[in-house]
Amino acid sequence: MEKLKMIMNQSTIRYFDHTKLNTFYRKPYSALTSFAIDDALALSVGSRQSPPIIRLWAHPKTVVLGIPDARLPYIDEGIRYLRSNGFQVVIRNSGGLAVALDEGVLNVSLILPDVKAISIHNGYDAMYQFIQSLFRDLTDEIKAYEIVGSYCPGDYDLSIDGVKFAGISQRRVKNGVAIQVYLDIEGNSHERARNIKSFYTIGRKGEQTTFTYPTVNPLKMGSLSTLLGKKLTVKNVQSCFYSTMKILDKSLVHTSLTASEQEQFHKRYEQMVKRNEKIASII
C-alpha cells in the first residue's frame, strides 16, 4: 500500500466511468476507442495538465490481441473463428497477448505522471496493491505471479488459489503511463478461455514459431464471483472505488475531456484505426 500511496501522491484523482457508453466524441465506442482515450489522458497527465486519473471501461464481446498475436502463421483463420463466434477483434497498443472482454469484465486504467520516476516494476506493484485494496473486504488471498495455462500470462497475473482472474499491462506515452488491468468479475470464464484456446490452435496449427504462445487451460481462468463464492457484478465493484479512495485519502472528481484531450483523442483514435487496418480487412 505504501508504494501505491507514494505513486498516487496527489489528493485529487479524476474519475471516468466509461462502462456504459455507445459513442465517444463522435466515434463508435469500442476497445479501439478505449486505448485512444487512455493515450490522450496519459499525455495530459504526463504534461501536468491533469492530476492522476482512474478510468473504468467495459466492452461487449471483444478479443483484444497483442502485437505478437498478429504474427501467428494463420492469423486470418484465427480472426475469422473469433468473429464467427460473435467477437469484435482489435490489436492493442500496449503489451501482452490475447484477452477476452465482455460485459462481465471490468477494465481499470490508472494513469500517472513522471514516467521516468515510476519503474515498470513499480507500476505493476502499484496496480497490484490497488486491486488488493479494492477487494480487501472480500479476500486477502489475491496473489501476483505467472499462472501457467492462463491466457496472456505474465509475472503479474492476479489469482486466488492458483486461478487467474486479472492481468496487468502498461502503456507509456511520453511522460505519462497508463497501467491497465482487466478484472473478470462475472460470467463464463471457462467459455472465454476456450475461445482463446481455439484461436491459438487455429492460428498456429501446430507450426513451430519463434514466439512462444500460451497453451491455454480454461480451468486456470476464473471470475471473482466464482472464486469468492459471492455474486458480484461490475456495478458492485464500481462502488468499491469510493471506499478505496477514502483509505488512500483521495477525492474522486468526475470530469469530461478537455479540448486539448479531445484533440489528442481523435489523433490517437486514427492511429489505432491504422494499426488495425490489416485485420479489419479480414472477412
Backbone as numpy.savetxt, mean C-alpha at the origin, in Angstrom:
# Nx Ny Nz CAx CAy CAz Cx Cy Cz
7.85 2.68 19.44 7.02 3.89 19.44 7.88 5.15 19.44
9.04 5.09 20.11 9.89 6.27 20.19 10.40 6.69 18.82
10.73 5.71 17.98 11.20 6.03 16.64 10.10 6.69 15.82
8.88 6.22 16.01 7.74 6.81 15.31 7.53 8.25 15.77
7.58 8.49 17.07 7.42 9.85 17.59 8.52 10.77 17.10
9.73 10.25 16.99 10.86 11.05 16.53 10.67 11.47 15.08
10.19 10.54 14.25 10.01 10.84 12.83 8.80 11.75 12.61
7.70 11.47 13.32 6.51 12.31 13.22 6.60 13.40 14.29
7.46 14.39 14.04 7.81 15.33 15.10 7.03 16.65 15.01
5.95 16.68 14.24 5.10 17.87 14.21 3.76 17.56 14.87
3.17 18.58 15.47 1.95 18.35 16.26 0.71 18.18 15.40
0.75 18.72 14.17 -0.41 18.66 13.28 -0.13 17.73 12.11
-1.07 16.84 11.84 -0.97 15.89 10.74 -2.16 16.11 9.81
-1.89 16.30 8.52 -3.00 16.36 7.55 -3.54 14.95 7.34
-4.86 14.87 7.21 -5.52 13.57 7.13 -6.44 13.54 5.91
-6.24 12.54 5.06 -7.08 12.35 3.87 -7.74 10.99 3.94
-9.05 10.96 3.83 -9.79 9.71 3.72 -10.26 9.56 2.28
-9.54 8.75 1.52 -9.84 8.54 0.10 -10.35 7.11 -0.13
-11.12 6.59 0.81 -11.58 5.20 0.70 -12.87 5.06 -0.09
-13.59 6.14 -0.35 -14.91 6.03 -0.98 -15.07 6.95 -2.19
-14.00 7.20 -2.90 -14.06 8.12 -4.04 -14.40 7.37 -5.34
-14.98 8.11 -6.29 -15.19 7.60 -7.65 -14.34 8.36 -8.66
-14.18 9.66 -8.41 -13.31 10.48 -9.26 -12.45 11.35 -8.35
-11.36 11.86 -8.93 -10.47 12.71 -8.16 -9.89 13.77 -9.08
-10.33 15.03 -8.88 -9.87 16.15 -9.71 -9.91 15.79 -11.20
-11.10 15.36 -11.60 -11.43 15.09 -13.02 -10.77 13.83 -13.57
-10.16 13.02 -12.72 -9.58 11.76 -13.15 -10.35 10.61 -12.51
-10.51 9.49 -13.25 -11.15 8.32 -12.62 -10.30 7.85 -11.45
-10.96 7.52 -10.35 -10.22 7.14 -9.14 -9.85 5.67 -9.20
-8.58 5.38 -9.37 -8.07 4.02 -9.45 -6.74 3.98 -8.71
-6.10 2.82 -8.70 -4.79 2.72 -8.06 -3.78 3.64 -8.74
-3.91 3.85 -10.06 -3.04 4.81 -10.74 -3.16 6.18 -10.08
-4.41 6.57 -9.81 -4.67 7.86 -9.18 -4.00 7.93 -7.82
-4.14 6.87 -7.03 -3.60 6.89 -5.67 -2.09 7.06 -5.65
-1.38 6.38 -6.52 0.07 6.53 -6.54 0.47 7.94 -6.98
-0.30 8.53 -7.88 -0.03 9.91 -8.30 -0.31 10.89 -7.16
-1.37 10.65 -6.39 -1.68 11.51 -5.24 -0.53 11.46 -4.24
-0.06 10.26 -3.91 1.02 10.13 -2.93 2.27 10.85 -3.40
2.58 10.78 -4.69 3.74 11.50 -5.21 3.58 13.01 -5.04
2.40 13.51 -5.39 2.15 14.96 -5.28 2.26 15.41 -3.83
1.72 14.63 -2.91 1.77 15.00 -1.50 3.19 14.87 -0.94
3.94 13.88 -1.41 5.33 13.73 -0.97 6.17 14.92 -1.40
5.92 15.43 -2.58 6.63 16.63 -3.03 6.30 17.82 -2.15
5.02 17.95 -1.78 4.57 19.06 -0.95 5.15 18.97 0.46
5.10 17.79 1.05 5.65 17.59 2.40 7.16 17.77 2.38
7.81 17.23 1.36 9.26 17.31 1.28 9.79 18.72 1.13
8.99 19.60 0.51 9.40 20.99 0.33 8.89 21.90 1.45
8.33 21.27 2.50 7.84 21.99 3.69 6.66 22.90 3.40
5.95 22.63 2.31 4.70 23.34 2.05 3.54 22.71 2.80
3.77 21.55 3.39 2.73 20.82 4.11 3.34 20.11 5.30
2.59 19.98 6.39 3.04 19.11 7.48 2.94 17.64 7.04
3.40 16.70 7.84 3.25 15.28 7.49 1.79 14.92 7.24
1.59 13.83 6.51 0.25 13.44 6.05 0.00 11.97 6.33
-1.22 11.66 6.74 -1.72 10.29 6.76 -2.85 10.22 5.75
-2.75 9.30 4.83 -3.78 9.16 3.79 -4.28 7.72 3.75
-5.60 7.55 3.80 -6.23 6.23 3.71 -6.84 6.09 2.32
-6.66 4.92 1.72 -7.22 4.70 0.39 -7.56 3.24 0.18
-8.55 3.01 -0.69 -9.00 1.65 -1.02 -9.52 1.65 -2.44
-9.42 0.51 -3.09 -9.88 0.37 -4.47 -10.55 -0.99 -4.67
-11.58 -1.05 -5.49 -12.21 -2.34 -5.75 -11.30 -3.23 -6.59
-11.30 -4.48 -6.33 -10.68 -5.60 -7.07 -9.59 -5.16 -8.06
-8.40 -4.97 -7.51 -7.25 -4.50 -8.29 -6.03 -5.33 -7.90
-5.23 -5.69 -8.90 -3.92 -6.26 -8.62 -2.88 -5.22 -9.01
-2.06 -4.85 -8.03 -0.99 -3.89 -8.26 0.31 -4.67 -8.44
0.92 -4.53 -9.61 2.14 -5.24 -9.92 3.36 -4.40 -9.60
4.46 -5.07 -9.26 5.74 -4.40 -9.14 6.46 -4.39 -10.48
7.50 -3.59 -10.58 8.25 -3.50 -11.83 8.82 -4.87 -12.25
9.35 -5.70 -11.32 9.85 -7.02 -11.76 8.76 -7.91 -12.36
7.51 -7.74 -11.90 6.42 -8.57 -12.45 6.25 -8.34 -13.94
6.49 -7.13 -14.39 6.32 -6.81 -15.82 7.33 -7.53 -16.69
8.35 -8.15 -16.05 9.37 -8.88 -16.82 9.11 -10.39 -16.85
7.98 -10.83 -16.33 7.64 -12.24 -16.44 7.59 -12.65 -17.92
8.06 -13.85 -18.26 8.13 -14.23 -19.68 6.78 -14.27 -20.38
5.71 -14.54 -19.63 4.37 -14.60 -20.23 3.44 -13.63 -19.51
3.95 -12.41 -19.31 3.20 -11.41 -18.57 1.85 -11.12 -19.23
1.79 -11.12 -20.56 0.52 -10.84 -21.25 -0.55 -11.83 -20.83
-0.19 -13.11 -20.78 -1.17 -14.13 -20.41 -1.56 -14.01 -18.94
-0.59 -13.65 -18.10 -0.90 -13.45 -16.69 -1.88 -12.31 -16.47
-1.69 -11.23 -17.19 -2.59 -10.08 -17.07 -3.97 -10.44 -17.62
-4.02 -11.17 -18.72 -5.33 -11.59 -19.26 -6.08 -12.44 -18.25
-5.34 -13.32 -17.55 -5.98 -14.14 -16.52 -6.60 -13.26 -15.44
-5.85 -12.29 -14.93 -6.37 -11.42 -13.87 -7.59 -10.64 -14.34
-7.51 -10.11 -15.54 -8.64 -9.32 -16.05 -9.87 -10.20 -16.28
-9.64 -11.43 -16.70 -10.79 -12.33 -16.92 -11.48 -12.68 -15.61
-10.77 -12.48 -14.49 -11.35 -12.72 -13.17 -11.80 -11.42 -12.50
-11.92 -10.37 -13.30 -12.52 -9.13 -12.81 -11.59 -8.14 -12.16
-10.27 -8.35 -12.27 -9.32 -7.44 -11.64 -8.89 -6.33 -12.60
-8.79 -5.11 -12.08 -8.00 -4.09 -12.75 -6.54 -4.42 -12.47
-5.65 -4.07 -13.40 -4.23 -4.36 -13.23 -3.43 -3.10 -13.49
-2.55 -2.73 -12.55 -1.67 -1.57 -12.72 -0.27 -1.93 -12.25
0.71 -1.20 -12.78 2.10 -1.30 -12.32 2.38 -0.07 -11.48
2.82 -0.27 -10.25 3.05 0.87 -9.36 4.45 1.45 -9.56
4.69 2.57 -8.90 5.98 3.25 -9.00 6.82 3.09 -7.73
6.38 2.20 -6.82 7.17 1.93 -5.62 7.61 0.47 -5.65
8.40 0.08 -4.67 8.98 -1.25 -4.70 7.98 -2.36 -4.44
8.48 -3.60 -4.59 7.65 -4.74 -4.27 7.15 -5.51 -5.47
6.29 -6.49 -5.20 5.73 -7.36 -6.22 4.21 -7.31 -6.14
3.54 -8.26 -6.80 2.08 -8.23 -6.94 1.36 -8.27 -5.61
0.35 -7.41 -5.48 -0.51 -7.33 -4.30 -1.95 -7.24 -4.77
-2.85 -7.91 -4.08 -4.28 -7.87 -4.42 -5.00 -6.91 -3.49
-5.78 -6.01 -4.08 -6.58 -5.05 -3.32 -8.06 -5.27 -3.62
-8.90 -4.93 -2.66 -10.34 -4.82 -2.87 -10.91 -4.00 -1.73
-12.23 -3.98 -1.61 -12.86 -3.12 -0.60 -12.54 -3.55 0.83
-12.04 -4.77 1.02 -11.69 -5.24 2.35 -10.24 -4.99 2.73
-9.50 -4.34 1.83 -8.09 -4.04 2.06 -7.93 -2.53 2.20
-7.42 -2.11 3.34 -7.19 -0.69 3.59 -5.72 -0.37 3.36
-5.47 0.64 2.54 -4.11 1.12 2.30 -3.88 2.39 3.10
-2.71 2.50 3.70 -2.35 3.67 4.48 -1.03 4.21 3.97
-0.99 5.51 3.70 0.26 6.17 3.32 0.65 7.15 4.42
1.85 6.99 4.92 2.41 7.92 5.90 3.46 8.73 5.14
3.22 10.04 4.97 4.05 10.87 4.10 4.82 11.86 4.95
6.14 11.79 4.86 7.03 12.51 5.77 8.10 13.29 5.01
8.64 14.35 5.64 9.74 15.11 5.02 11.11 14.58 5.45
12.15 15.32 5.02 13.53 15.03 5.43 13.95 13.62 5.07
13.79 13.29 3.79 14.06 11.91 3.36 15.50 11.50 3.66
16.44 12.46 3.63 17.84 12.12 3.90 18.06 11.73 5.35
17.20 12.24 6.23 17.35 11.94 7.66 16.62 10.67 8.07
15.79 10.14 7.19 15.02 8.93 7.49 15.56 7.79 6.63
16.31 6.91 7.22 16.82 5.77 6.46 15.65 4.90 6.01
15.90 4.09 5.01 14.86 3.17 4.55 14.43 2.26 5.71
15.40 1.79 6.48 15.10 0.93 7.62 14.22 1.65 8.64
14.57 2.90 8.95 13.78 3.67 9.92 12.36 3.93 9.41
12.24 4.13 8.09 10.91 4.32 7.52 10.03 3.10 7.70
10.60 1.93 7.45 9.84 0.69 7.66 9.50 0.51 9.14
10.47 0.78 10.00 10.23 0.65 11.44 9.11 1.57 11.91
9.10 2.80 11.37 8.07 3.76 11.77 6.67 3.25 11.44
6.51 2.70 10.24 5.20 2.18 9.86 4.85 0.95 10.68
5.82 0.08 10.94 5.59 -1.09 11.78 5.09 -0.67 13.16
5.74 0.31 13.77 5.33 0.78 15.09 3.95 1.44 15.03
3.69 2.13 13.92 2.39 2.78 13.77 1.27 1.74 13.73
1.47 0.66 12.98 0.45 -0.39 12.89 0.30 -1.11 14.22
1.40 -1.36 14.91 1.30 -1.96 16.25 0.45 -1.08 17.17
0.68 0.23 17.10 -0.08 1.16 17.93 -1.55 1.19 17.53
-1.79 1.13 16.22 -3.16 1.21 15.70 -4.02 0.08 16.25
-3.43 -1.11 16.38 -4.20 -2.28 16.81 -3.84 -2.73 18.24
-3.31 -1.81 19.03 -2.83 -2.14 20.37 -3.93 -2.70 21.26
-5.19 -2.28 21.05 -6.29 -2.77 21.91 -6.78 -4.15 21.49
-6.33 -4.62 20.34 -6.78 -5.91 19.83 -5.74 -7.01 19.96
-4.45 -6.63 19.83 -3.40 -7.64 19.88 -2.05 -7.01 20.13
-1.17 -7.77 20.76 0.23 -7.37 20.87 1.12 -8.41 20.19
0.54 -9.16 19.26 1.24 -10.27 18.61 1.68 -9.94 17.18
1.61 -8.69 16.76 2.02 -8.34 15.39 3.55 -8.35 15.30
4.08 -9.13 14.37 5.52 -9.25 14.17 5.89 -8.81 12.75
7.16 -8.44 12.59 7.67 -8.03 11.27 8.85 -8.91 10.88
8.65 -9.77 9.91 9.72 -10.58 9.32 9.15 -11.21 8.05
10.01 -11.70 7.19 9.53 -12.24 5.91 8.74 -13.52 6.13
7.56 -13.55 5.51 6.72 -14.75 5.54 6.88 -15.47 4.21
7.66 -16.53 4.22 7.89 -17.32 3.00 6.57 -17.97 2.59
6.22 -17.82 1.31 4.95 -18.35 0.82 3.89 -17.27 0.67
4.17 -16.07 1.21 3.23 -14.96 1.03 3.46 -14.31 -0.33
2.52 -13.50 -0.77 2.81 -12.70 -1.96 3.43 -11.37 -1.54
4.24 -10.82 -2.44 5.04 -9.62 -2.16 5.82 -9.77 -0.85
6.63 -10.84 -0.74 7.34 -11.08 0.52 8.46 -10.08 0.76
8.74 -9.81 2.04 9.83 -8.90 2.39 10.09 -8.94 3.88
11.17 -8.29 4.29 11.58 -8.30 5.70 10.54 -7.67 6.61
9.69 -6.80 6.05 8.69 -6.13 6.87 7.27 -6.60 6.55
7.13 -7.90 6.24 5.80 -8.50 6.24 5.27 -8.41 7.67
4.03 -7.99 7.83 3.42 -7.95 9.15 2.50 -9.15 9.30
2.67 -9.87 10.42 1.97 -11.14 10.56 1.57 -11.38 12.00
0.66 -12.33 12.17 0.27 -12.85 13.47 0.33 -14.37 13.37
1.08 -14.99 14.25 1.24 -16.46 14.24 1.70 -16.97 12.87
2.59 -16.22 12.22 3.18 -16.67 10.96 2.30 -16.52 9.75
1.16 -15.82 9.88 0.26 -15.58 8.74 0.26 -14.08 8.43
0.55 -13.73 7.20 0.72 -12.33 6.81 -0.63 -11.65 6.55
-0.76 -10.43 7.07 -1.95 -9.64 6.80 -1.60 -8.27 6.23
-0.31 -7.93 6.14 0.07 -6.59 5.67 1.48 -6.61 5.12
1.75 -5.67 4.23 3.09 -5.49 3.68 3.37 -4.01 3.49
4.64 -3.64 3.65 5.04 -2.23 3.61 5.96 -1.99 2.42
5.78 -0.83 1.77 6.70 -0.39 0.72 6.97 1.10 0.92
7.96 1.60 0.19 8.30 3.02 0.29 8.46 3.62 -1.10
8.09 4.87 -1.19 8.28 5.65 -2.42 8.92 6.97 -2.02
10.13 7.22 -2.49 10.86 8.44 -2.15 10.86 9.39 -3.34
10.39 10.62 -3.11 10.26 11.62 -4.16 10.94 12.89 -3.68
12.11 13.19 -4.24 12.91 14.34 -3.81 13.11 14.29 -2.30
12.61 15.27 -1.54 12.86 15.27 -0.10 11.69 14.72 0.71
10.74 14.05 0.05 9.60 13.46 0.74 9.57 11.96 0.56
8.97 11.27 1.53 8.85 9.82 1.43 7.41 9.42 1.76
6.84 8.55 0.94 5.53 7.96 1.21 5.77 6.51 1.63
5.52 6.23 2.90 5.63 4.86 3.42 4.22 4.27 3.34
4.07 3.23 2.54 2.75 2.70 2.22 2.59 1.29 2.78
1.42 1.01 3.34 1.13 -0.32 3.85 -0.27 -0.72 3.38
-0.41 -1.99 2.98 -1.76 -2.51 2.75 -2.12 -3.39 3.93
-3.36 -3.23 4.40 -3.85 -3.98 5.56 -5.05 -4.82 5.12
-4.89 -6.12 5.18 -5.99 -7.03 4.86 -6.90 -7.08 6.08
-8.02 -6.39 6.00 -8.92 -6.27 7.15 -10.00 -7.35 7.13
-10.62 -7.56 5.98 -11.74 -8.49 5.89 -11.82 -9.07 4.49
-12.64 -10.08 4.32 -12.81 -10.68 3.00 -12.02 -11.97 2.85
-11.99 -12.50 1.62 -11.42 -13.81 1.36 -9.94 -13.70 0.99
-9.10 -13.75 2.00 -7.65 -13.63 1.78 -7.10 -14.78 0.95
-7.62 -15.98 1.18 -7.12 -17.13 0.44 -7.46 -17.04 -1.04
-8.62 -16.51 -1.35 -8.99 -16.33 -2.75 -8.09 -15.30 -3.42
-7.80 -14.21 -2.73 -6.87 -13.22 -3.27 -5.53 -13.88 -3.57
-5.04 -14.67 -2.61 -3.73 -15.32 -2.77 -3.75 -16.35 -3.90
-4.87 -17.06 -4.04 -4.95 -18.04 -5.14 -4.86 -17.35 -6.49
-5.45 -16.18 -6.60 -5.36 -15.45 -7.87 -3.94 -14.98 -8.16
-3.24 -14.52 -7.12 -1.85 -14.12 -7.32 -0.99 -15.33 -7.66
-1.24 -16.46 -6.99 -0.50 -17.68 -7.30 -0.71 -18.09 -8.75
-1.95 -18.05 -9.22 -2.25 -18.42 -10.61 -1.60 -17.44 -11.58
-1.58 -16.17 -11.23 -0.93 -15.16 -12.07 0.54 -15.53 -12.30
1.25 -15.90 -11.24 2.66 -16.26 -11.40 2.83 -17.58 -12.15
1.95 -18.52 -11.90 2.03 -19.80 -12.62 1.85 -19.58 -14.12
0.87 -18.78 -14.48 0.59 -18.51 -15.90 1.66 -17.60 -16.50
2.10 -16.61 -15.74 3.07 -15.64 -16.26 4.47 -16.20 -16.40
4.76 -17.26 -15.68 6.10 -17.83 -15.74 6.16 -19.15 -16.51
5.15 -19.99 -16.34 5.07 -21.30 -17.01 6.31 -22.15 -16.77
6.85 -22.07 -15.57 7.96 -22.94 -15.20 9.30 -22.57 -15.78
9.38 -21.48 -16.54 10.66 -21.07 -17.12 11.60 -20.53 -16.06
12.90 -20.72 -16.27 13.91 -20.13 -15.40 13.95 -18.62 -15.63
14.00 -17.86 -14.56 14.08 -16.40 -14.66 15.21 -15.90 -13.78
15.76 -14.76 -14.18 16.85 -14.19 -13.38 16.32 -13.66 -12.05
15.08 -13.23 -12.03 14.46 -12.76 -10.79 13.70 -13.91 -10.15
13.77 -14.00 -8.82 13.07 -15.07 -8.10 11.68 -14.58 -7.70
10.67 -15.14 -8.34 9.28 -14.79 -8.02 8.76 -15.70 -6.91
7.84 -15.21 -6.10 7.38 -16.01 -4.96 6.54 -17.22 -5.37
6.69 -18.29 -4.64 5.79 -19.43 -4.75 4.73 -19.24 -3.68
3.56 -18.81 -4.08 2.54 -18.35 -3.13 1.80 -19.54 -2.53
1.72 -19.53 -1.20 0.91 -20.49 -0.45 -0.25 -19.72 0.17
-1.47 -19.89 -0.34 -2.60 -19.10 0.18 -2.80 -19.20 1.69
-2.36 -20.29 2.30 -2.54 -20.45 3.74 -1.64 -19.52 4.55
-0.67 -18.90 3.88 0.22 -17.96 4.54 -0.33 -16.53 4.53
-1.50 -16.34 3.95 -2.13 -15.03 3.90 -3.44 -15.07 4.68
-3.73 -14.01 5.43 -4.97 -13.97 6.19 -5.42 -12.56 6.48
-6.69 -12.40 6.79 -7.22 -11.09 7.17 -7.12 -10.92 8.69
-7.11 -9.67 9.13 -7.12 -9.42 10.57 -8.38 -9.96 11.22
-9.50 -9.88 10.51 -10.75 -10.41 11.06 -10.59 -11.89 11.41
-9.98 -12.65 10.50 -9.79 -14.08 10.72 -8.74 -14.34 11.79
-7.62 -13.63 11.71 -6.51 -13.88 12.63 -6.87 -13.51 14.07
-7.71 -12.50 14.23 -8.08 -12.07 15.58 -9.39 -12.68 16.05
-10.09 -13.38 15.14 -11.39 -13.95 15.50 -12.39 -12.89 15.87
-12.31 -11.74 15.18 -13.16 -10.60 15.51 -13.61 -9.94 14.22
-14.90 -9.66 14.10 -15.42 -9.03 12.89 -14.94 -7.59 12.81
-14.05 -7.35 11.86 -13.54 -6.00 11.63 -13.93 -5.55 10.24
-14.11 -4.26 10.06 -14.35 -3.67 8.76 -13.36 -2.54 8.55
-13.22 -2.13 7.31 -12.35 -0.99 7.02 -12.82 0.23 7.80
-14.13 0.41 7.90 -14.66 1.55 8.64 -14.28 1.49 10.12
-14.35 0.29 10.72 -13.92 0.12 12.12 -12.49 0.60 12.31
-11.64 0.17 11.40 -10.21 0.46 11.54 -9.95 1.96 11.38
-10.70 2.60 10.49 -10.52 4.04 10.30 -10.70 4.80 11.61
-11.61 4.36 12.44 -11.87 5.06 13.69 -10.68 4.94 14.65
-9.83 3.94 14.45 -8.67 3.76 15.33 -7.62 4.84 15.14
-7.64 5.51 13.99 -6.60 6.49 13.70 -6.66 7.67 14.67
-7.86 8.06 15.05 -7.98 9.21 15.94 -7.42 8.91 17.33
-7.71 7.72 17.85 -7.18 7.38 19.17 -5.67 7.22 19.13
-5.15 6.71 18.01 -3.70 6.56 17.88 -3.02 7.92 17.86
-3.63 8.89 17.19 -3.05 10.23 17.15 -3.04 10.88 18.53
-4.03 10.56 19.35 -4.05 11.09 20.72 -2.87 10.56 21.52
-2.57 9.27 21.34 -1.43 8.67 22.03 -0.14 9.35 21.60
-0.05 9.68 20.32 1.14 10.33 19.78 1.14 11.83 20.02
0.06 12.34 20.64 -0.09 13.77 20.91 -0.10 14.59 19.61
-0.85 14.08 18.63 -0.98 14.76 17.35 -2.45 15.07 17.09
-2.70 16.10 16.31 -4.07 16.41 15.89 -4.20 16.20 14.39
-5.30 15.57 13.98 -5.57 15.32 12.57 -6.39 16.48 12.00
-5.97 17.00 10.86 -6.66 18.11 10.21 -7.10 17.66 8.82
-8.40 17.75 8.55 -8.92 17.39 7.23 -8.74 18.56 6.27
-8.10 18.31 5.15 -7.91 19.36 4.14 -8.08 18.78 2.75
-8.08 19.67 1.75 -8.06 19.26 0.35 -6.68 19.57 -0.22
-6.43 19.10 -1.44 -5.17 19.42 -2.09 -5.10 20.91 -2.39
-3.93 21.49 -2.21 -3.71 22.87 -2.58 -3.60 22.97 -4.10
-3.57 24.19 -4.62 -3.46 24.39 -6.07 -2.17 23.78 -6.60
-1.06 23.97 -5.88 0.22 23.42 -6.36 0.22 21.89 -6.27
-0.44 21.33 -5.26 -0.55 19.87 -5.15 -1.41 19.30 -6.27
-2.47 20.01 -6.61 -3.30 19.57 -7.74 -2.49 19.56 -9.03
-1.69 20.59 -9.23 -0.87 20.66 -10.44 0.10 19.49 -10.50
0.76 19.21 -9.37 1.69 18.08 -9.35 0.96 16.76 -9.51
-0.24 16.65 -8.95 -1.01 15.43 -9.11 -1.26 15.12 -10.59
-1.71 16.12 -11.34 -2.01 15.88 -12.76 -0.74 15.46 -13.52
0.39 16.05 -13.19 1.65 15.66 -13.84 2.00 14.22 -13.50
1.89 13.88 -12.24 2.25 12.53 -11.80 1.26 11.49 -12.32
0.01 11.88 -12.44 -0.99 10.96 -12.99 -0.63 10.60 -14.43
-0.27 11.60 -15.22 0.11 11.33 -16.61 1.33 10.42 -16.67
2.26 10.58 -15.74 3.42 9.70 -15.69 3.00 8.26 -15.39
2.03 8.10 -14.48 1.54 6.76 -14.17 0.83 6.13 -15.37
0.06 6.92 -16.08 -0.61 6.42 -17.28 0.42 5.96 -18.30
1.47 6.74 -18.48 2.53 6.39 -19.43 3.23 5.10 -18.99
3.50 4.99 -17.69 4.13 3.78 -17.16 3.32 2.53 -17.48
2.00 2.70 -17.54 1.10 1.57 -17.72 0.59 1.39 -19.15
1.16 2.16 -20.08 0.69 2.07 -21.47 0.81 0.66 -22.03
1.92 0.01 -21.77 2.16 -1.31 -22.36 1.12 -2.32 -21.91
0.85 -2.38 -20.59 -0.11 -3.37 -20.13 -1.55 -2.95 -20.44
-1.77 -1.64 -20.61 -3.12 -1.18 -20.96 -3.55 -1.69 -22.33
-2.56 -1.96 -23.19 -2.87 -2.42 -24.55 -3.10 -3.92 -24.65
-2.88 -4.65 -23.55 -3.06 -6.11 -23.56 -4.55 -6.43 -23.49
-5.04 -7.16 -24.47 -6.48 -7.51 -24.49 -6.62 -9.03 -24.66
